[in-house]
Amino acid sequence: MKIEQIYTGCLAQGAYYIESNGEVAIIDPLRETQQYVDKANKENAKIKYIFETHFHADFVSGHIDLAKKTGAKIIFGPGAKTSYDIHEAKDNEAFKVGNITIKVLHTPGHTLESSTYLLLDENGKEHAIFSGDTLFLGDVGRPDLAIKSDLTKEDLASMLYDSLRNKIMPLPDDVIVYPAHGAGSACGKNLSKETVGVLGEQKKTNYALRADMTREEFVKEVLTGIAPPPQYFAKNAMMNKSGYDAFETILKKGDTPLNPEEFENIANNEDALVLDVRSEKEFVKAHIPNSIFIGLNGSFAPWVGALITDLKQPILLVTPKGKEKETVTRLSRVGYDNTLGYLEGGLQAWEKAGKDIETIESIDAETFSGIFKSQNIKVLDVRKDGEYQSEHLEGDNVKHFALDYINDNMNAINKNETYYVHCAGGYRSVIAASILKARGFNNLVDLAGGFADLKKTDLPKTNYVCPSTLN
């Protein structure tokens, strides 16, 4: 028996390759599926089943493409209804893969069809669970993502309480836990950086598995502190339920070199968004007018999903050399399938063709500190709510302007004002500045190094205090 976790850091997502005696099961595959086919061929094995733990919201799974390539059967848990052929498993239904058995444990709560897959080894021993978004290390799945359901998040949280206590917690402590996500995923709020654990440890340390926890306590604790889901979640879940175009078709269309004239014509005629995925330092020095920066070196796909609201948006790419296919692939993982090509030769070719470029002023923390002390400047802190509440610059001129909600809050700032923009380290502030600049906010200054460098200065800082705690 072989179990391999194939972890993708940008999505904080784990897919699984399970092999026994020449047969293979894949659990929660990525959009690009050739890697699984190649792995099975190398081992002279055949992919027999594709198990989906639920309709994923944070990425587009490769189950449909993989089934077409291999003839493998797609397995979903009870209640899953799709527009393509699947086997809708019954609770406790078992599937043989070589000498091992994979048993379906229906564990609704994260979503209605959510299921955990229990692996029984060659001797019938309970060896591991592939828990999807039902159980993470340190957390459980958020119960507010059901598609077109009349159930409330409280209803789903109550279901999750039962699923954990009736299906997961009775299993032996030495059962290995293979979750669908780790730290960085928006599918939970307290996920561990570890990506593999054991159930006994989770029973001791995971707040949601406390033995003495009442249903009411569970519902309250699971729902407390959950940020609204990114806008693309429901759209990705629907793609996973309804189907999508073949990945190879998407890649072929997007991996098209365009000279500056072709690039500019498509941008103008197709109303295409120019997405620059180079580093933030390169972008502030020079970029195509009205382009948006979301760098490959950060949490690229989740930020694309959070900030580009139309999955069908035509996209043109400015990439580092050799990163064209990777960029198209990573966009497709979150459902952005309408990439029309990339700028061949990059920004150097654009400038050589005599095309206009723009810049964003960027200063370091020491320079900013002097300006902050001597002038009444306006500051935009674009970090997440929790980061801002933990510690931020003190002053009435400091505004929390979370990047997550930038598209909804444009009317809260003035195009005639100058804003100094910072995040934690410099990546998100350039994303924010690029979006604002493309919307006509031209008086922007980026703070390179972000709050990490600001903390080293003597500028006044404060923690957020909840009003209810004040006397």
Protein Blocks (a to p, Z undefined) as FASTA:
>chain_A
ZZdddddfklopacddddeehiacdehiafblmlmmmmmmmnopacfbdcdfbdcfkbcc
fklmmmmmnopacdddehiacfbdcddddehiacdehjbccdddddehjbmmlccddddd
fkopafbdcekjmbcghiacdfklbghiabdfklmmmmmmmmmmmmmmmpcfklccddfb
dehiakbmkbcfbfbdcfklmmmmmmklgfklcfklmmmmmmgopacddfklmmmmmmmm
nopcdfklmmmmmmcccdfklmmmmmmmnopacddfbdfklmmmoccehiacddfklcfk
lmmmmmmmbfklccdddddehilmmmmmmmmmnopabbgbdcehijmlmmmnopacdddd
dddfklmmmmmmmpccddddfbdfklmmmoccedjkbccddfklmmmmmmmpcfkbccdd
ddfkommmmmmmmmmmmnopabbcddehijmlmmmpmcdcdddddfklpZZ
